[in-house]
Amino acid sequence: MAPEQTANASPGITPLITGIVADAQALLRQQLTLFQTEIKNDLIRTKEASIPLAIGAIVSLMAGIFVCLAAAYLIVYLWPECPYFDAFGVVGIFLAIVGCVLVFTGKAKFDAFNPLPDKAVQGLKENIQWTTKM
């Protein structure tokens, strides 16, 4: 009785292959959806990191101009024997140091995440290789 059940219950090879292809297509669609979601999330993070960085740079530039002028004139006011050239040089060097610190801080925020979703890309490559071998 057991051999009859397996002989009657065994489907043909065509539905089996069709099921495998359908599963592969579904898996590929899921991988593409995951890839798109990860790209969108990384773009949102990039936007969130770059907007404050750009606005901060613009505001710092405008403020830096006024502070430079005021600080240079203050140095000349406090030490009348100091030439304007030296006063503006001291202020410029100070602002250059502050600017470097801000740039490296912004760069560290960008380095904190990878803009390309490595796991999703690797999974997608494996699935494409697998489906092309069929």
Backbone as CSV, one residue per row, in Angstrom:
resi,resn,N_x,N_y,N_z,CA_x,CA_y,CA_z,C_x,C_y,C_z
1,MET,0.812,-1.182,0.000,0.000,0.000,0.000,0.867,1.261,0.000
2,ALA,1.981,1.237,0.632,2.849,2.403,0.674,3.395,2.754,-0.705
3,PRO,3.790,1.771,-1.556,4.268,2.146,-2.883,3.190,2.780,-3.740
4,GLU,1.946,2.431,-3.556,0.872,3.043,-4.340,0.666,4.507,-3.970
5,GLN,0.806,4.818,-2.689,0.609,6.196,-2.260,1.695,7.106,-2.821
6,THR,2.938,6.657,-2.840,3.990,7.489,-3.394,3.866,7.607,-4.890
7,ALA,3.403,6.593,-5.555,3.259,6.668,-7.007,2.116,7.603,-7.376
8,ASN,1.033,7.589,-6.632,-0.108,8.446,-6.928,0.141,9.893,-6.496
9,ALA,0.881,10.094,-5.419,1.070,11.423,-4.865,2.214,12.188,-5.527
10,SER,3.065,11.523,-6.308,4.219,12.223,-6.888,3.777,13.085,-8.068
11,PRO,4.010,14.388,-7.975,3.648,15.265,-9.081,4.710,15.188,-10.176
12,GLY,4.402,15.757,-11.292,5.356,15.777,-12.396,6.492,16.748,-12.112
13,ILE,7.478,16.724,-12.954,8.650,17.571,-12.768,8.337,19.027,-13.122
14,THR,7.402,19.254,-14.009,7.072,20.621,-14.435,6.548,21.478,-13.286
15,PRO,5.588,20.998,-12.485,5.145,21.844,-11.364,6.256,22.095,-10.343
16,LEU,7.141,21.135,-10.203,8.251,21.294,-9.268,9.205,22.397,-9.737
17,ILE,9.559,22.374,-11.007,10.440,23.408,-11.569,9.741,24.763,-11.526
18,THR,8.465,24.792,-11.834,7.701,26.042,-11.798,7.688,26.626,-10.389
19,GLY,7.530,25.777,-9.394,7.551,26.235,-8.001,8.905,26.793,-7.607
20,ILE,9.972,26.151,-8.060,11.324,26.625,-7.740,11.573,27.976,-8.393
21,VAL,11.174,28.122,-9.644,11.364,29.399,-10.350,10.540,30.497,-9.690
22,ALA,9.305,30.170,-9.293,8.457,31.172,-8.623,9.075,31.595,-7.290
23,ASP,9.611,30.624,-6.553,10.277,30.954,-5.288,11.505,31.827,-5.523
24,ALA,12.273,31.514,-6.560,13.464,32.311,-6.869,13.067,33.737,-7.249
25,GLN,12.001,33.873,-8.021,11.540,35.211,-8.400,11.063,35.988,-7.174
26,ALA,10.346,35.329,-6.290,9.872,35.995,-5.070,11.056,36.424,-4.199
27,LEU,12.058,35.560,-4.097,13.239,35.894,-3.317,13.983,37.071,-3.930
28,LEU,14.074,37.099,-5.245,14.738,38.205,-5.924,13.980,39.515,-5.708
29,ARG,12.646,39.472,-5.764,11.842,40.673,-5.501,12.036,41.153,-4.065
30,GLN,12.097,40.223,-3.121,12.306,40.597,-1.729,13.681,41.221,-1.526
31,GLN,14.699,40.680,-2.193,16.039,41.248,-2.095,16.077,42.649,-2.684
32,LEU,15.406,42.862,-3.798,15.357,44.202,-4.395,14.631,45.183,-3.480
33,THR,13.570,44.740,-2.855,12.842,45.598,-1.916,13.721,45.955,-0.718
34,LEU,14.457,44.981,-0.202,15.372,45.232,0.909,16.461,46.211,0.493
35,PHE,16.997,46.026,-0.696,18.038,46.914,-1.216,17.511,48.344,-1.324
36,GLN,16.304,48.514,-1.864,15.716,49.848,-1.999,15.490,50.484,-0.635
37,THR,15.013,49.708,0.316,14.756,50.240,1.659,16.053,50.694,2.323
38,GLU,17.109,49.906,2.179,18.382,50.285,2.787,18.961,51.535,2.124
39,ILE,18.819,51.642,0.809,19.300,52.838,0.107,18.532,54.069,0.591
40,LYS,17.217,53.955,0.713,16.407,55.085,1.181,16.824,55.502,2.594
41,ASN,17.039,54.531,3.481,17.443,54.846,4.853,18.810,55.534,4.880
42,ASP,19.732,55.059,4.044,21.054,55.683,4.007,20.998,57.081,3.420
43,LEU,20.136,57.314,2.447,19.982,58.662,1.900,19.397,59.616,2.937
44,ILE,18.477,59.119,3.733,17.898,59.948,4.800,18.980,60.310,5.819
45,ARG,19.825,59.326,6.175,20.911,59.608,7.126,21.907,60.604,6.541
46,THR,22.195,60.464,5.250,23.123,61.394,4.599,22.551,62.799,4.603
47,LYS,21.260,62.916,4.316,20.612,64.226,4.335,20.631,64.819,5.738
48,GLU,20.353,63.981,6.734,20.353,64.462,8.110,21.741,64.911,8.559
49,ALA,22.782,64.296,8.036,24.139,64.686,8.419,24.624,65.898,7.634
50,SER,24.189,66.029,6.376,24.742,67.098,5.540,24.028,68.442,5.718
51,ILE,22.761,68.450,6.058,22.046,69.717,6.229,22.632,70.540,7.375
52,PRO,22.779,69.979,8.577,23.398,70.789,9.640,24.844,71.170,9.320
53,LEU,25.543,70.284,8.621,26.923,70.583,8.269,26.991,71.774,7.318
54,ALA,26.138,71.808,6.306,26.141,72.909,5.344,25.678,74.215,5.985
55,ILE,24.606,74.154,6.754,24.107,75.361,7.414,25.139,75.888,8.415
56,GLY,25.745,74.979,9.155,26.778,75.386,10.098,27.973,76.027,9.409
57,ALA,28.332,75.518,8.244,29.456,76.094,7.506,29.136,77.502,7.018
58,ILE,27.928,77.695,6.527,27.541,79.030,6.032,27.478,80.039,7.175
59,VAL,26.832,79.650,8.265,26.723,80.554,9.410,28.104,80.835,10.005
60,SER,28.922,79.815,10.080,30.274,80.012,10.604,31.091,80.934,9.716
61,LEU,30.882,80.842,8.431,31.603,81.724,7.516,31.210,83.188,7.739
62,MET,29.902,83.440,7.820,29.450,84.814,8.044,29.901,85.326,9.412
63,ALA,29.732,84.507,10.427,30.142,84.927,11.766,31.654,85.089,11.834
64,GLY,32.351,84.233,11.146,33.799,84.305,11.148,34.327,85.608,10.580
65,ILE,33.672,86.101,9.559,34.103,87.375,8.974,33.993,88.503,9.996
66,PHE,32.838,88.585,10.645,32.640,89.648,11.628,33.532,89.482,12.852
67,VAL,33.680,88.260,13.304,34.520,88.015,14.480,35.985,88.294,14.149
68,CYS,36.384,87.934,12.952,37.770,88.220,12.536,38.040,89.718,12.555
69,LEU,37.155,90.461,11.978,37.345,91.906,11.956,37.379,92.480,13.370
70,ALA,36.415,92.055,14.183,36.353,92.576,15.550,37.575,92.164,16.363
71,ALA,37.989,90.913,16.230,39.136,90.436,17.005,40.425,91.119,16.557
72,ALA,40.581,91.307,15.272,41.796,91.969,14.783,41.856,93.413,15.268
73,TYR,40.734,94.099,15.199,40.728,95.479,15.692,40.901,95.531,17.207
74,LEU,40.420,94.516,17.909,40.613,94.460,19.352,42.095,94.277,19.691
75,ILE,42.763,93.412,18.940,44.205,93.218,19.177,44.961,94.527,18.955
76,VAL,44.626,95.210,17.865,45.302,96.487,17.582,44.954,97.517,18.655
77,TYR,43.724,97.497,19.158,43.305,98.429,20.196,44.063,98.171,21.499
78,LEU,44.200,96.873,21.850,44.878,96.538,23.102,46.389,96.733,23.016
79,TRP,46.985,96.445,21.862,48.430,96.641,21.639,48.619,97.553,20.436
80,PRO,48.662,98.830,20.675,48.758,99.774,19.555,50.019,99.602,18.704
81,GLU,51.065,99.019,19.259,52.279,98.831,18.468,52.181,97.641,17.511
82,CYS,51.147,96.811,17.661,50.939,95.645,16.790,50.359,96.112,15.453
83,PRO,50.986,95.741,14.345,50.432,96.151,13.052,49.160,95.364,12.718
84,TYR,48.354,95.931,11.860,47.095,95.278,11.464,47.351,93.910,10.824
85,PHE,48.411,93.793,10.070,48.732,92.536,9.406,48.882,91.409,10.421
86,ASP,49.615,91.638,11.479,49.811,90.622,12.518,48.502,90.304,13.235
87,ALA,47.715,91.314,13.511,46.441,91.094,14.208,45.497,90.224,13.366
88,PHE,45.399,90.525,12.076,44.542,89.714,11.208,45.103,88.305,11.027
89,GLY,46.419,88.157,11.038,47.042,86.833,10.936,46.740,85.959,12.133
90,VAL,46.816,86.526,13.317,46.512,85.758,14.531,45.067,85.286,14.511
91,VAL,44.172,86.161,14.154,42.751,85.801,14.113,42.499,84.746,13.029
92,GLY,43.139,84.879,11.884,42.972,83.908,10.804,43.453,82.521,11.176
93,ILE,44.579,82.455,11.861,45.098,81.151,12.294,44.161,80.502,13.298
94,PHE,43.633,81.281,14.219,42.686,80.738,15.191,41.445,80.179,14.489
95,LEU,40.900,80.921,13.544,39.711,80.448,12.830,40.014,79.237,11.957
96,ALA,41.205,79.159,11.420,41.579,77.983,10.631,41.580,76.726,11.503
97,ILE,42.059,76.849,12.715,42.072,75.704,13.636,40.646,75.280,13.976
98,VAL,39.792,76.256,14.280,38.393,75.948,14.594,37.702,75.313,13.391
99,GLY,37.962,75.825,12.196,37.372,75.272,10.980,37.790,73.836,10.736
100,CYS,39.058,73.532,10.979,39.541,72.155,10.810,38.840,71.206,11.775
101,VAL,38.653,71.644,12.999,37.956,70.802,13.974,36.527,70.529,13.506
102,LEU,35.839,71.535,12.998,34.467,71.344,12.516,34.408,70.430,11.302
103,VAL,35.349,70.574,10.388,35.368,69.716,9.197,35.612,68.267,9.589
104,PHE,36.549,68.018,10.503,36.807,66.650,10.920,35.642,66.058,11.693
105,THR,34.910,66.882,12.422,33.717,66.398,13.117,32.644,65.987,12.111
106,GLY,32.433,66.791,11.083,31.465,66.436,10.040,31.884,65.193,9.283
107,LYS,33.173,65.053,9.019,33.672,63.871,8.322,33.465,62.626,9.172
108,ALA,33.650,62.749,10.474,33.438,61.608,11.365,31.986,61.158,11.338
109,LYS,31.046,62.105,11.194,29.629,61.738,11.095,29.360,60.971,9.810
110,PHE,29.997,61.384,8.719,29.812,60.668,7.462,30.473,59.292,7.498
111,ASP,31.579,59.160,8.189,32.260,57.879,8.274,31.568,56.907,9.225
112,ALA,30.606,57.386,9.994,29.931,56.546,10.980,29.012,55.512,10.327
113,PHE,28.675,55.700,9.062,27.822,54.731,8.389,28.306,54.524,6.968
114,ASN,27.922,53.382,6.408,28.300,53.032,5.042,27.123,53.362,4.125
115,PRO,27.307,54.196,3.115,26.182,54.552,2.258,25.684,53.410,1.383
116,LEU,26.485,52.370,1.196,26.046,51.226,0.405,25.667,50.079,1.335
117,PRO,24.485,49.500,1.154,24.056,48.379,1.998,24.765,47.094,1.573
118,ASP,25.842,46.745,2.249,26.662,45.602,1.859,25.915,44.273,1.919
119,LYS,25.146,44.057,2.966,24.449,42.782,3.120,23.422,42.577,2.015
120,ALA,22.661,43.603,1.721,21.628,43.474,0.690,22.257,43.277,-0.680
121,VAL,23.335,43.992,-0.976,23.995,43.848,-2.272,24.579,42.450,-2.412
122,GLN,25.208,41.956,-1.366,25.796,40.614,-1.418,24.711,39.560,-1.608
123,GLY,23.622,39.675,-0.885,22.512,38.726,-1.037,21.908,38.784,-2.422
124,LEU,21.782,39.984,-2.971,21.235,40.150,-4.317,22.161,39.517,-5.347
125,LYS,23.459,39.705,-5.196,24.418,39.091,-6.121,24.332,37.577,-6.070
126,GLU,24.248,37.022,-4.868,24.150,35.570,-4.731,22.878,35.040,-5.376
127,ASN,21.767,35.738,-5.190,20.513,35.283,-5.780,20.541,35.364,-7.301
128,ILE,21.136,36.413,-7.835,21.227,36.544,-9.294,22.126,35.451,-9.854
129,GLN,23.244,35.169,-9.185,24.115,34.089,-9.633,23.406,32.753,-9.586
130,TRP,22.627,32.534,-8.546,21.926,31.276,-8.399,20.872,31.098,-9.490
131,THR,20.123,32.177,-9.781,19.074,32.064,-10.788,19.655,31.943,-12.193
132,THR,20.835,32.506,-12.455,21.406,32.378,-13.782,22.028,31.006,-14.008
133,LYS,22.325,30.259,-12.950,22.865,28.912,-13.094,21.792,27.910,-13.500
134,MET,20.547,28.260,-13.293,19.445,27.315,-13.604,19.300,27.109,-15.068
